[in-house]
Amino acid sequence: MVLLNKIYTRGGDKGQTSLTNGERTFKDSLRVSCYGTVDELNSSVGIARLHTSKMDILDKMLARIQNDLFDLGCDISMPFGTKHEKTALRIIAPMIQRLENEIDLLNEDLEPLNSFVLPGGSPASAYLHLSRTICRRAERLAISASKTEEINPEAIKYLNRLSDLFFVMSRSSNDKGASDVLWVPGLNYDKE
């Protein structure tokens, strides 16, 4: 159980922070940047949920995802091979499968796409697009970190699939795609 009775520790005043296993690292390391972006993603999901409270299925999915994102941050923050490995929270394949099942479920009712979708439409859709793009950034950071440090491959897969789910959710919250804002290539070019 986590006990937070003191919010500031001064431990990070010189630009370092502790990973989950107690190891110290710089705050601008790729690992810390990645789980910090996952935290930012979780905050954006919280904003999206302000607009999905009446969309029961989406809101329940997002509530579970918010909890998963804390698990994901713990996973990325815990290097492999430490004495804490047996108790480490790790993203596992069934979590990715659940995302795929939810994508398939929501996608069944969507209007087919014949253009790229611009972020917008309903407030829920706009914020879900924001979550999608933050998720893609977290994924890119996880991939970059994995080039020099061992990052759980399932965590990277989870981020990849989660961004797809946010895309489908954004369309679902736009009247199942009927109110999507579509990209019109070259719409504003001055042809003269």
DARA-V131552 format. One record per helix or strand of 3 or more residues. SS is the DSSP state (A for helix, B for strand). FROM is the first residue (numbers start at 0). TO is the last residue. If there is no record, write none. Layout:
ss=SS from=FROM to=TO
ss=SS from=FROM to=TO
//
This chain:
ss=B from=15 to=17
ss=B from=23 to=25
ss=A from=29 to=48
ss=A from=55 to=76
ss=A from=84 to=86
ss=A from=92 to=106
ss=A from=122 to=145
ss=A from=152 to=171
ss=A from=174 to=176
//
